Amino acid sequence: MKDGSLPGIKLFDLSKQTAIVTGGSKGLGLAMAAGLASAGANILLVNRNASEGQEAAEMLVENYGVKALAYRGNVTNSENMEAMAQAAMNTFGRLDILINNAGINIRGAIDSLEYDQFSSVMNVNVDGVWLASRAVIPYMKKSGSGKIINIASTLGLVGMADRTPYATSKGAVVQMTRALGLELAPFNINVNAICPGPFLTEMNIPIADTEEAKKFVVGATALARWGELQEIQGAAIFLASSAASYMVGSMVTVDGGWTAK
C-alpha cells in the first residue's frame, strides 16, 4: 500500500457464511440471528421448541432471503451438540460462526435457593457454551477460520445481590472466552463475548415493573431505559465479521452505559 490506501474489503459482509445461534428462536438470540441474516449469513437456529424454531427460521427466510434451518437440540447434551454441528455442515456445507446465546436465569437470595437451581443455571449457561464450542471447533480448525461469540452479561463483570447463579455462570463465560480465545487464536478462530446489559427480553419481563428494576436497571443506565432487541445486532455482526479479525478474548459491553457509571 505505497500510496497509503486501504484495501476495499466489505468488512461486514457475511454472504455464504453459516452461523449457528443457540437459543435462537426468540429474544436476543433471534435478534442476533436476524442481524447476521441481514448481512447475508445462512442460519441454523437451535432450541428445544420445534414449532417455535421453525416459525423463526421461516421468518428469516422470508425477510432476508437466506437459508435458515431450525434444529431441535439441548445445549447440555454433548451428542446433541455434535449432531447440531454436523447438521450445519450437511445443510450448508460450511460452519463459520457460533453464537452461544442459550441461557437461563434463576433469581433469589442464596438461602432461598436449592442447589439444584444453582446447578441448572451453571449447566445451561456454562456447560452449554463449552459443549457447543467443542462441537464446532473441529470444523473451524479444518477450514482455517471461525468466529465464536459467547453471550456473557454485565453481571459477569459486576455483581448484584440475589443473582449468585446467573452472575457466577456469566463470570465463568467471561473467563472461558479469554481462555478459549488464547487456545484457538493460532488456528485463526476468534473467540469473543458480548456482555448485554438490561434488555427487555422474556427473561426480564417479570421484573420490568418492579421497584428494584427501576432503581438498579433503568435508573443505573446512562440512557435511563431498557435496551431494545435490535440494539444487540450491531455487536453481533461486528464480532462475526472480518472487522473483528484482530480481537481475541474481548468483552464487548452493550449496556446503555450501566458499567460505565
C-alpha positions, 0 to 999 in steps of 0.5 A: 500500500505505497500510496497509503490506501486501504484495501476495499474489503466489505468488512461486514459482509457475511454472504455464504457464511453459516452461523449457528445461534443457540437459543435462537428462536426468540429474544436476543438470540433471534435478534442476533440471528436476524442481524447476521441474516441481514448481512447475508449469513445462512442460519441454523437456529437451535432450541428445544421448541420445534414449532417455535424454531421453525416459525423463526427460521421461516421468518428469516427466510422470508425477510432476508432471503437466506437459508435458515434451518431450525434444529431441535437440540439441548445445549447440555447434551454433548451428542446433541451438540455434535449432531447440531454441528454436523447438521450445519455442515450437511445443510450448508456445507460450511460452519463459520460462526457460533453464537452461544446465546442459550441461557437461563436465569434463576433469581433469589437470595442464596438461602432461598435457593436449592442447589439444584437451581444453582446447578441448572443455571451453571449447566445451561449457561456454562456447560452449554457454551463449552459443549457447543464450542467443542462441537464446532471447533473441529470444523473451524480448525479444518477450514482455517477460520471461525468466529465464536461469540459467547453471550456473557452479561454485565453481571459477569463483570459486576455483581448484584445481590440475589443473582449468585447463579446467573452472575457466577455462570456469566463470570465463568463465560467471561473467563472461558472466552479469554481462555478459549480465545488464547487456545484457538487464536493460532488456528485463526478462530476468534473467540469473543463475548458480548456482555448485554446489559438490561434488555427487555427480553422474556427473561426480564419481563417479570421484573420490568415493573418492579421497584428494584428494576427501576432503581438498579436497571433503568435508573443505573443506565446512562440512557435511563431505559431498557435496551431494545432487541435490535440494539444487540445486532450491531455487536453481533455482526461486528464480532462475526465479521472480518472487522473483528479479525484482530480481537481475541478474548474481548468483552464487548459491553452493550449496556446503555452505559450501566458499567460505565457509571 
